Amino acid sequence: MDCIPNISVILPVFNGETFLEEAIESCLKQTWKNFELIIVDDCSSDNSLKIATYYANFDQRIKIISNSTNKKLPASLNIGHHSATGKYLTWTSDDNILKGNMLEVLLDNMIKNKADLVFSDYDIIEEDGRYRRTQELGPVSGLLFGNTIGASFLYKKKVFENLSGFDEDLYTLEDYDFWLRASIKFKLHHIRESLYLYRIHRNNLTSIVDEDPEIKRIFGNKHKIVYEKISNILGWSESTIRFLYMSRGFESWDMEFFKNNFSTIKNDLGKFQARVNANDKGKIFQKMDMLLRHVILNNPLDKKYIAWLLFRRPGILFDPHYSKKTSLKILKKYVDYN
């Protein structure tokens, strides 16, 4: 094995003693051995640091950084990344698990495809480890409507350096912001294989946001900041930022606004699509049609808006990937208004 590891795995932890041992062991059992594991303890008050130290005592690939104060996830990620010596970087969470071949497959695909960032599908597991389902990711152009990169990834160190790391003001959204900025600057490659186990439990961010209106409001404001960053790079209109904000459910759907600004929004989405360089680039307007199907089915729209949508975006009904049964529901909703 080379003296200098070519992969650095950053594992930030804050009071993660429940699953930390499993997370660390999944890193140490990788088929790819030439890596370092940087555990950043964010001033935990439980046994997290003790657990990390135990493993570091018998595996020299482990490096421990202990924050003197609680700095939150994005700052801990930056601290770990700046300490990394590897050419390639990834990070994981204290409650998740790397499959045994994850690093090997990610690195192999990165080199073969001359990519700057690779990502894979992953399995979602219950709190007790039971399999729930496989999360198939992509396309990259769909990032505007949600995180289509996910939790299993590897990127060159230059990606982190060029983007100036994770935005420490965007705690809870630091990864989404990072992926969006990376997607319009670097070559991405999607691996259609599950290489990671993502654990769902009561302390997951999604559960917390859905249950607390104030946290959801703060979360929504952070999304606006993320979209404004992309807008500043691509020269978007304010109407496109509002459209994306509505599309994520942070504002009630305004059909009159969408109709009046449709051409501008469509043009701005096209600018993003043109900048994406990926094997799984996808079609951003297909993602928009999926959103509009949802809007029709879940909002009381006047028949004139439904007719306008179906005329301007016939893919809402006729894309072969969509359920015919659901398409008939949309048609019935239009007919029922007449």
C-alpha positions in Angstrom: 0.0 0.0 0.0 1.2 3.5 -0.8 2.4 5.6 2.1 0.0 8.4 1.0 -3.6 7.3 0.9 -5.3 8.2 -2.4 -8.8 8.4 -0.8 -9.7 10.3 2.3 -13.0 9.5 4.1 -14.3 12.1 6.4 -16.7 11.0 9.2 -18.1 13.9 11.2 -19.9 12.8 14.4 -21.9 14.6 17.1 -23.4 12.4 19.9 -23.5 9.5 17.5 -22.6 6.7 19.8 -25.6 4.5 18.9 -24.5 3.6 15.4 -20.9 4.9 15.3 -19.1 1.6 15.7 -21.0 0.1 12.7 -20.2 3.2 10.6 -16.5 3.0 11.4 -16.3 -0.8 10.8 -18.0 -0.4 7.4 -15.1 1.9 6.5 -12.4 -0.3 7.8 -13.8 -3.4 5.9 -13.5 -1.8 2.5 -12.0 -3.9 -0.3 -10.0 -0.8 -1.3 -7.4 -0.5 1.5 -5.5 2.6 0.5 -7.5 5.3 2.3 -7.5 7.3 5.5 -10.5 7.8 7.8 -10.7 11.2 9.4 -13.2 11.2 12.3 -14.2 14.7 13.3 -15.8 14.7 16.7 -17.9 17.9 17.0 -17.7 18.3 20.8 -19.9 15.2 21.6 -21.2 14.8 25.1 -21.7 11.0 24.8 -19.1 8.2 24.1 -18.5 9.1 20.5 -14.9 10.3 21.0 -14.1 7.3 23.2 -15.4 4.9 20.5 -13.4 6.7 17.8 -10.2 6.6 19.9 -10.7 2.9 20.6 -10.6 2.2 16.8 -7.7 4.6 16.2 -5.6 2.7 18.7 -5.4 -0.3 16.5 -5.7 1.1 12.9 -3.2 3.7 11.8 -5.4 4.8 8.9 -7.7 6.5 11.4 -7.1 10.2 12.3 -9.1 11.9 15.0 -9.9 15.6 15.1 -11.8 16.8 18.2 -13.5 20.2 18.0 -13.3 22.2 21.2 -16.8 23.6 20.6 -19.8 22.4 18.6 -19.3 23.8 15.1 -22.1 22.0 13.3 -21.8 19.7 10.3 -20.6 22.0 7.4 -17.8 23.4 9.6 -16.8 19.9 10.7 -16.8 18.7 7.0 -14.5 21.6 6.1 -12.1 20.9 9.0 -11.9 17.2 7.9 -11.4 18.1 4.2 -8.6 20.5 4.9 -6.9 17.8 6.9 -7.2 15.3 4.1 -4.2 14.0 2.2 -6.0 12.0 -0.4 -6.5 12.9 -4.0 -10.1 11.7 -3.8 -12.5 12.6 -1.1 -15.8 11.4 0.3 -17.7 11.7 3.6 -20.2 9.6 5.5 -22.5 10.0 8.5 -22.2 8.3 11.9 -25.5 6.5 11.4 -24.9 5.1 7.9 -23.0 2.2 6.4 -20.6 1.8 3.4 -21.0 -1.4 1.5 -17.8 -3.4 1.3 -16.9 -2.5 -2.3 -18.1 1.2 -2.2 -14.7 2.9 -2.4 -13.3 0.5 -5.0 -16.3 0.8 -7.3 -16.5 4.6 -7.0 -12.8 5.1 -7.7 -12.8 2.6 -10.6 -15.7 4.4 -12.3 -14.2 7.8 -11.7 -10.9 6.8 -13.4 -12.6 4.9 -16.3 -15.0 7.7 -17.1 -12.6 10.6 -16.4 -15.1 12.1 -14.1 -14.6 14.7 -11.4 -17.5 13.5 -9.2 -19.2 10.0 -9.2 -22.2 9.0 -7.2 -24.3 5.8 -6.9 -27.7 4.5 -5.8 -28.1 3.4 -2.2 -30.3 1.3 0.0 -32.6 2.8 2.6 -32.7 0.9 5.9 -34.8 1.1 9.0 -33.4 2.2 12.4 -32.8 -1.5 13.2 -31.0 -2.1 9.9 -33.9 -3.8 8.1 -34.0 -3.1 4.3 -36.7 -0.8 3.2 -36.0 0.0 -0.5 -33.3 1.0 -3.0 -33.1 4.7 -3.8 -32.4 5.1 -7.5 -30.8 8.5 -8.2 -30.4 10.9 -11.0 -30.8 12.6 -13.4 -28.3 15.3 -12.5 -30.4 18.0 -14.2 -33.1 17.1 -11.6 -31.0 18.6 -8.9 -33.0 21.8 -9.1 -36.1 19.9 -7.8 -34.3 17.8 -5.1 -31.1 16.0 -4.1 -30.5 13.6 -7.0 -26.8 12.9 -5.9 -27.6 11.3 -2.6 -25.3 9.9 0.0 -22.8 7.6 -1.8 -20.2 9.6 -3.7 -16.5 10.4 -4.4 -15.0 13.5 -5.8 -11.6 14.9 -6.7 -10.0 17.2 -4.1 -10.0 19.9 -6.7 -13.8 20.0 -6.6 -13.8 20.8 -2.9 -11.0 23.4 -3.4 -12.7 25.1 -6.4 -16.0 25.4 -4.6 -14.3 26.7 -1.4 -15.8 23.8 0.5 -19.1 23.6 2.2 -21.1 26.8 3.1 -21.0 27.0 6.9 -24.1 29.2 6.9 -26.2 26.5 5.3 -26.3 23.9 8.0 -28.8 21.2 7.0 -28.5 22.1 3.3 -24.7 22.2 2.9 -24.5 19.0 0.7 -27.4 20.1 -1.6 -25.7 23.5 -2.1 -22.4 21.7 -2.8 -23.9 19.4 -5.4 -25.7 22.2 -7.2 -22.6 24.3 -7.5 -20.5 21.2 -8.6 -23.0 20.2 -11.2 -22.5 23.3 -13.4 -18.7 23.2 -13.1 -17.5 19.6 -13.2 -18.1 16.3 -15.0 -20.4 14.0 -13.0 -21.0 10.2 -13.5 -23.9 8.2 -12.1 -23.3 4.6 -11.2 -26.5 2.5 -11.3 -25.5 0.3 -8.4 -26.3 0.5 -4.7 -23.1 0.9 -2.7 -24.4 2.4 0.6 -26.9 2.0 3.4 -28.8 5.1 4.5 -30.6 4.8 7.8 -34.0 6.3 8.4 -34.8 7.1 12.1 -36.6 9.7 14.2 -33.7 12.1 14.3 -33.3 12.4 10.5 -33.6 15.9 9.1 -36.6 15.0 6.9 -38.6 13.9 9.9 -37.7 17.0 11.9 -38.6 19.4 9.1 -42.0 17.8 8.4 -42.9 18.0 12.1 -41.8 21.5 13.0 -43.3 24.5 11.0 -40.6 26.9 12.2 -37.8 24.6 11.1 -39.5 24.2 7.8 -39.6 28.0 7.4 -35.9 28.2 8.1 -35.2 25.3 5.8 -37.1 27.1 3.1 -35.2 30.3 3.5 -31.9 28.4 3.1 -33.3 26.9 -0.2 -33.8 30.5 -1.4 -30.2 31.3 -0.6 -29.0 28.2 -2.5 -31.1 29.1 -5.6 -29.9 32.7 -5.5 -26.3 31.4 -5.7 -27.1 29.5 -8.9 -29.1 32.5 -10.1 -26.1 34.8 -9.7 -24.0 32.4 -11.8 -26.5 31.7 -14.6 -28.3 35.1 -14.7 -31.7 33.8 -13.7 -34.8 35.9 -13.2 -36.3 36.3 -9.7 -39.4 34.5 -11.0 -37.4 31.3 -11.5 -36.2 31.4 -7.9 -39.8 31.7 -6.7 -40.9 28.9 -9.0 -38.3 26.5 -7.5 -39.3 27.7 -4.0 -42.9 26.8 -4.8 -41.9 23.5 -6.4 -40.3 22.4 -3.1 -43.5 23.1 -1.1 -42.3 26.2 0.8 -45.0 28.4 -0.7 -48.5 27.6 -2.0 -48.7 27.0 -5.7 -49.6 30.1 -7.7 -50.8 29.0 -11.1 -51.4 32.6 -12.4 -47.8 33.5 -11.5 -46.5 30.4 -13.2 -48.5 31.0 -16.4 -47.4 34.6 -16.6 -43.7 33.7 -16.1 -43.6 30.4 -17.9 -41.3 31.4 -20.8 -38.8 33.1 -18.5 -38.7 30.1 -16.2 -38.4 27.6 -19.1 -35.5 29.7 -20.5 -33.7 29.8 -17.1 -34.1 26.0 -16.6 -32.6 25.5 -20.0 -29.5 27.5 -18.9 -29.0 25.1 -16.1 -29.5 22.0 -18.3 -26.9 23.4 -20.8 -24.2 23.6 -18.0 -24.7 20.0 -16.7 -22.0 17.6 -17.9 -23.0 14.0 -16.8 -23.7 10.6 -18.2 -27.1 10.8 -16.5 -27.8 14.3 -17.5 -31.5 13.7 -18.0 -34.1 16.2 -19.3 -35.0 18.9 -16.9 -38.3 19.6 -18.6 -39.3 16.0 -17.9 -38.7 16.7 -14.2 -40.8 19.8 -14.5 -43.7 17.8 -16.1 -43.6 15.4 -13.2 -43.9 18.4 -10.9 -46.8 19.8 -12.9 -48.6 16.4 -12.8 -48.4 16.6 -9.1 -49.7 20.2 -9.1 -52.8 19.2 -11.1 -53.6 16.2 -9.0 -53.1 17.9 -5.6 -54.4 21.5 -6.2 -57.9 22.9 -7.0 -57.1 24.4 -10.4 -59.5 26.2 -12.6 -60.1 24.3 -15.9 -58.5 27.1 -17.9 -55.2 26.5 -16.1 -55.4 22.7 -16.6 -56.2 23.3 -20.3 -53.3 25.7 -20.6 -50.9 23.3 -18.9 -51.9 20.3 -21.1 -51.5 22.5 -24.2 -48.1 23.9 -23.3 -46.7 20.7 -21.7 -48.4 17.7 -23.4 -45.7 15.5 -21.8 -47.7 15.8 -18.5 -50.0 13.2 -20.0 -48.3 11.4 -22.8 -44.8 10.6 -21.5 -44.5 6.8 -21.7 -42.9 6.7 -18.3 -46.0 7.9 -16.5 -48.8 5.8 -15.2 -51.8 5.7 -17.6 -54.1 5.4 -14.7 -52.8 8.7 -13.2 -53.0 10.3 -16.6 -56.7 9.4 -16.8 -57.2 11.0 -13.4 -55.8 14.2 -14.8 -58.1 14.0 -17.8 -61.1 13.3 -15.6 -60.3 16.2 -13.4 -60.3 18.5 -16.5 -63.6 16.9 -17.8 -65.2 17.3 -14.4 -64.6 21.0 -14.5 -66.5 21.3 -17.8 
